[in-house]
């Protein structure tokens, strides 16, 4: 799977992401997923140019957050570091990351606590309160239409 995540073809990336999504759907796999560190690929691919790849990543990460163990994986030190790394790539990608964070905190109180501790909540508030609100609204609306 790791080689597929780095493949130049979006079709191959989506295929690998769908396999990862199947694994995340089974709670019994979460410990192994966390130990192997394979979630980093789903986080990093939030910066992919292909919207269909980003959509798959979003589904995986939000689904992951629906489990207590998954929230711990998503907001682990490595997960937070990767989310922050991807967040800084561009404004569009920042909104993608914020979309995952917001979707995760809507389904999990624990995710809210972790996101807050990681410093994401003030960043989201700052973006929402600036002139970028129109872009934010457009990005969030479009991402929800893709689901």
JOQUI-V225390 format. One record per helix or strand. SS is the DSSP state (H for helix, E for strand). FROM is the first residue (numbers start at 0). LEN is the number of residues. Records with the same first field share a line. If there is no record, write none. Layout:
# JOQUI-V225390
SS = FROM-LEN ; FROM-LEN
This chain:
# JOQUI-V225390
H = 1-4 ; 9-15 ; 26-10 ; 38-9 ; 50-14 ; 67-7 ; 76-11 ; 90-17 ; 108-9 ; 119-9 ; 132-14
